[in-house]
Amino acid sequence: MILTGMGPVSPMRTDEAKLFASAYAVFSGVAFLTTASILLAPVVHRLLHKLHVVENPKD
């Protein structure tokens, strides 16, 4: 809900709730990007091999 931009259903009244929502949004974003990169790394690696992309052109 936080990552999609919908926001909370009811307004947050305390500062603690706002801090928790901010920390949770940051944690959720980092967790999502980490999971996506771990899942996509083998696909990207294989694509780079198919396209014959080399790290060092001297080799």
Residue, then its C-alpha position, 0 to 999 in steps of 0.5 A: m500500500i505504501l509503495t503504490g502511493m495509495g497511502p494509509v486509510s486513515p490519517m496518522r495523528t501521532d509523530e510515532a505513527k508517522l515515523f513508523a510509516s516512513a521507516y516502513a516505507v523505506f524498508s519496503g522499498v529496499a526489500f522490494l529492490t533487493t528481492a527484484s535484483i536477486l530474482l533478475a540477476p540470473v536472467v540479466h547474466r544470461l542475457l549479457h552472455k547471449l549478447h557477448v558483452v565482455e568485461n575487459p575487451k583486452d581478454 
